[in-house]
Amino acid sequence: MTKVGPKQRISEITRRDIKDLMVLEHITWHGRLEETDFLARLYDIDSLPSHDPRFTAARSDIHQHRIINFDWEDDWIFSDSRFKLMTADDDVFLSFLCETIHPVVRPNQTEVQKLLRRYNEILINDGFKLIEKERKSGKHIYTGLYVGVIPGPDVETVQQGLKSVDDTYVARQIKRIQDSIDKDPELAIGTAKDLLETVCKTILRERGETLPKEAEIPELVRQTLKILKLTPDDIPDKAKASKTIKRLLSNLGSISQGIAELRNLYGSGHGRPAGTKGLGPRHARLAAGAASTLLRFLLDSHRER
């Protein structure tokens, strides 16, 4: 697997969370294979040393202590210094996880999808995901990818900023953005726009404002900025750095216009001719990140005022 960025972006916390997931839910990391057969797919276990003085290679002592004696714990792999899963470079750890859901190792695709989802829920905290690399015999083969930490608001942040928000609905929107960044950038862009619209309408409703009928998102954002007294005209000229603040607020307001245009041109919600080339994950991350910056500012301002 190609190495991605700095060698150790995946934290010890994330690695231990995945280890705990396997231990607590009794997930067999080697699937239907013998442990030595599984590890031989990733390591040269006939060259790695043995911890047992009776043997010369790792294959023999693993067989002795996991098959014959069975006196090692099921999670021994995470603490074995030869495999260094808790301290190795990211690509080593990701390769191990990808192998645990390889169709040769785990043929049940329902089980694979459940485990993939659980892995990604943990890995995304450090900006990583396991994504489909290719298909063989109709089965998915996965690889690890650094997608960046999406600076999106979490459900708790939205709940703290709004009183009447439907946190279940918001949670679905946020999860939809996170899950579709790589697999369906168009959906991520469209949902980023929808989430921004949800927050603006809720802020306006909580402040007793009449919602404009069929208002486009730029108009909703402008009205929300105005009711929160965050438009450039609301900043007195005598305030320190007033020009800079006004410029930032003006640029912040233009985010909604850009997201709306991206959504109309490429996002979900509009049919386009077959063969139309869409945007990629990097554009979806840009839209999600920009929307999140604006959302956090609006939520913080609404709560403080």
C-alpha positions in Angstrom: 0.0 0.0 0.0 1.2 3.5 -0.8 2.2 5.4 2.3 0.2 8.4 3.1 1.7 11.6 4.4 3.4 11.6 7.8 4.1 8.1 9.0 2.0 8.1 12.2 -1.1 10.1 11.9 -3.2 7.3 13.3 -3.0 7.9 17.1 -2.5 5.4 19.9 -6.1 6.3 21.0 -7.5 5.2 17.6 -5.5 2.0 17.5 -6.6 1.1 21.0 -10.2 1.8 20.2 -10.0 -0.6 17.3 -8.3 -3.2 19.4 -11.1 -2.8 22.1 -13.7 -3.1 19.4 -12.3 -6.5 18.4 -11.9 -7.7 21.9 -15.3 -6.6 23.3 -17.2 -7.8 20.3 -15.3 -11.0 19.9 -14.2 -10.2 16.4 -11.8 -12.8 15.0 -9.2 -10.7 13.2 -7.9 -13.6 11.1 -11.4 -14.6 10.0 -11.7 -18.1 8.6 -7.9 -18.5 8.2 -5.4 -19.9 10.6 -3.5 -17.1 12.3 -0.3 -18.1 10.7 -1.9 -18.2 7.2 -3.4 -14.7 7.8 -0.1 -13.2 9.0 1.8 -14.8 6.1 -0.3 -12.6 3.7 1.2 -9.5 5.3 4.6 -10.6 6.9 7.4 -13.0 6.2 6.7 -15.0 9.4 9.4 -17.5 8.4 12.0 -14.8 8.8 10.7 -13.0 11.8 12.3 -14.3 15.1 10.6 -16.6 17.6 9.8 -15.6 21.1 10.1 -19.2 22.2 13.7 -20.5 22.4 12.6 -23.9 21.1 12.0 -22.4 17.6 13.8 -20.2 15.2 10.9 -18.4 13.4 7.6 -16.7 14.3 5.5 -19.2 12.4 6.5 -22.0 14.7 5.9 -20.2 18.0 2.6 -18.8 16.9 1.5 -22.4 16.0 2.8 -23.7 19.3 1.1 -21.1 21.5 -2.1 -20.5 19.5 -2.9 -23.9 18.1 -1.2 -26.5 20.3 -1.1 -24.9 23.8 -3.6 -22.0 23.2 -1.9 -20.1 26.0 -1.8 -16.7 24.3 -4.8 -14.3 24.6 -6.9 -13.7 21.4 -5.6 -10.1 21.1 -1.9 -11.1 21.4 -1.2 -9.7 17.9 -1.6 -6.1 19.2 1.1 -6.4 21.8 3.6 -8.6 19.9 6.7 -6.5 19.2 7.4 -8.3 15.9 4.2 -6.9 14.3 4.2 -3.5 16.0 0.5 -2.7 15.2 0.3 -0.2 18.0 3.5 1.7 16.9 4.0 0.9 13.3 3.6 3.3 10.4 0.0 4.0 9.3 0.3 1.9 6.2 1.1 -1.2 8.3 -1.9 -0.7 10.6 -4.2 0.1 7.7 -3.0 -3.0 5.7 -3.8 -5.2 8.7 -7.3 -3.8 8.9 -7.9 -4.2 5.2 -6.8 -7.8 5.4 -9.3 -8.5 8.1 -12.1 -7.7 5.7 -10.5 -9.2 2.6 -13.0 -11.7 1.0 -10.4 -14.5 1.3 -10.3 -13.9 5.1 -14.0 -12.9 5.7 -16.3 -14.1 2.9 -19.6 -12.9 4.6 -20.2 -9.5 2.9 -22.8 -8.5 5.5 -20.2 -9.0 8.2 -17.6 -7.2 6.2 -19.8 -4.1 5.7 -20.6 -3.9 9.4 -17.0 -4.2 10.3 -16.0 -1.6 7.7 -18.5 0.8 9.0 -17.2 0.4 12.6 -13.6 0.8 11.5 -14.3 4.0 9.6 -16.3 5.5 12.5 -13.1 5.2 14.5 -10.5 6.0 11.8 -12.2 9.2 10.6 -11.2 10.8 13.9 -7.7 10.9 12.6 -8.7 11.6 9.0 -8.5 8.0 7.6 -11.0 5.8 5.8 -11.0 2.3 4.3 -12.4 2.6 0.8 -12.9 0.2 -2.1 -9.8 -0.2 -4.2 -11.1 -2.9 -6.7 -13.4 -5.8 -7.0 -12.4 -9.5 -7.5 -15.0 -12.1 -8.3 -17.6 -9.6 -7.3 -16.1 -9.0 -3.9 -14.7 -5.7 -2.5 -11.0 -5.2 -1.9 -10.2 -2.3 0.4 -7.3 0.1 0.9 -6.6 2.8 3.5 -6.8 6.4 2.5 -6.0 9.7 4.3 -9.0 11.9 3.6 -8.3 14.6 6.1 -10.2 15.5 9.2 -13.5 17.0 8.1 -13.9 20.1 10.2 -17.7 19.6 10.3 -19.9 20.4 13.3 -20.8 17.4 15.4 -24.3 16.8 16.7 -23.4 18.0 20.1 -22.2 21.3 18.7 -25.4 21.9 16.8 -27.5 20.9 19.9 -25.6 23.4 22.0 -26.2 26.2 19.5 -29.9 25.5 18.8 -32.8 24.8 21.1 -35.4 23.4 18.7 -33.2 21.5 16.3 -34.1 17.9 15.5 -30.8 16.3 16.5 -31.7 13.0 14.8 -32.3 14.7 11.5 -29.1 16.8 11.9 -27.1 13.6 12.8 -28.3 12.0 9.6 -27.2 15.0 7.6 -23.7 15.1 9.2 -23.2 11.4 8.8 -24.3 11.5 5.2 -21.7 14.2 4.5 -19.0 12.2 6.2 -19.9 8.9 4.5 -20.2 10.3 1.0 -17.1 12.5 0.7 -15.2 9.8 -1.1 -18.0 7.5 -2.4 -20.4 10.1 -3.6 -19.0 13.7 -3.7 -22.2 15.1 -5.3 -24.3 13.9 -2.4 -21.8 15.4 0.1 -22.0 18.8 -1.6 -25.8 18.7 -1.8 -26.1 17.7 1.9 -23.6 20.4 3.0 -26.0 22.9 1.4 -29.0 21.2 3.1 -27.3 21.3 6.5 -26.5 25.0 6.2 -30.1 25.6 5.2 -31.4 23.6 8.2 -29.3 25.6 10.7 -30.2 29.0 9.2 -33.9 28.3 9.2 -33.7 27.0 12.8 -31.9 30.1 14.0 -34.4 32.4 12.3 -37.3 30.5 13.8 -35.8 30.5 17.3 -35.4 34.3 17.0 -39.0 34.8 16.0 -38.3 35.7 12.4 -40.7 34.9 9.5 -39.0 32.5 7.1 -38.9 33.7 3.6 -40.9 31.5 1.2 -38.8 29.5 -1.2 -35.7 31.5 -0.3 -32.4 30.4 -1.8 -29.6 29.5 0.7 -27.6 32.8 0.0 -30.7 34.8 1.0 -31.2 32.7 4.2 -27.6 33.2 5.2 -27.8 36.9 4.6 -31.0 37.1 6.8 -29.4 35.0 9.5 -26.2 37.2 9.5 -28.4 40.3 9.7 -30.6 39.1 12.6 -27.4 38.1 14.5 -26.0 41.6 13.7 -23.1 40.1 11.8 -23.3 41.9 8.5 -20.5 44.3 7.6 -22.8 47.3 8.2 -23.2 46.2 11.8 -19.5 46.7 12.6 -18.8 50.2 13.7 -15.9 52.0 11.9 -14.4 52.9 15.3 -14.0 49.2 16.2 -10.4 48.0 16.1 -9.6 46.1 12.9 -13.1 47.0 11.6 -12.0 46.8 7.9 -10.6 43.3 8.4 -13.7 42.1 10.3 -16.0 43.5 7.6 -14.0 41.9 4.9 -14.1 38.5 6.7 -17.8 38.8 7.2 -18.4 39.6 3.6 -16.3 36.6 2.5 -18.1 34.4 5.0 -21.4 35.4 3.5 -20.2 34.5 0.0 -19.5 30.9 1.1 -23.2 30.1 0.9 -23.4 31.4 -2.7 -20.4 29.2 -3.7 -21.9 26.1 -2.1 -25.3 26.8 -3.7 -23.6 27.2 -7.1 -21.6 24.0 -6.6 -24.7 22.1 -5.6 -26.7 23.4 -8.7 -23.9 22.6 -11.1 -22.6 19.3 -9.6 -24.4 18.4 -6.4 -27.3 16.0 -5.8 -30.8 17.2 -6.6 -30.5 18.0 -10.3 -30.4 15.6 -13.2 -27.7 16.1 -15.8 -26.9 14.5 -19.2 -25.3 11.0 -19.1 -21.6 11.2 -19.1 -21.4 14.5 -17.3 -18.1 14.7 -15.4 -18.6 15.6 -11.8 -16.4 16.8 -9.0 -14.1 14.7 -6.8 -13.7 14.1 -3.1 -11.3 17.1 -2.7 -14.1 19.4 -4.0 -16.6 17.8 -1.6 -14.2 18.3 1.3 -13.8 21.9 0.3 -17.6 22.4 0.3 -18.1 20.5 3.6 -15.2 22.4 5.2 -16.5 25.8 4.1 -20.0 25.1 5.1 -18.8 23.9 8.5 -16.7 27.1 9.1 -19.8 29.2 8.5 -22.1 26.9 10.6 -19.8 27.0 13.6 -19.6 30.8 13.4 -23.4 31.2 13.1 -24.0 28.7 16.0 -21.5 30.3 18.3 -22.9 33.8 17.5 -26.5 32.6 18.1 -25.6 31.0 21.4 -23.7 34.0 22.7 -26.3 36.5 21.7 
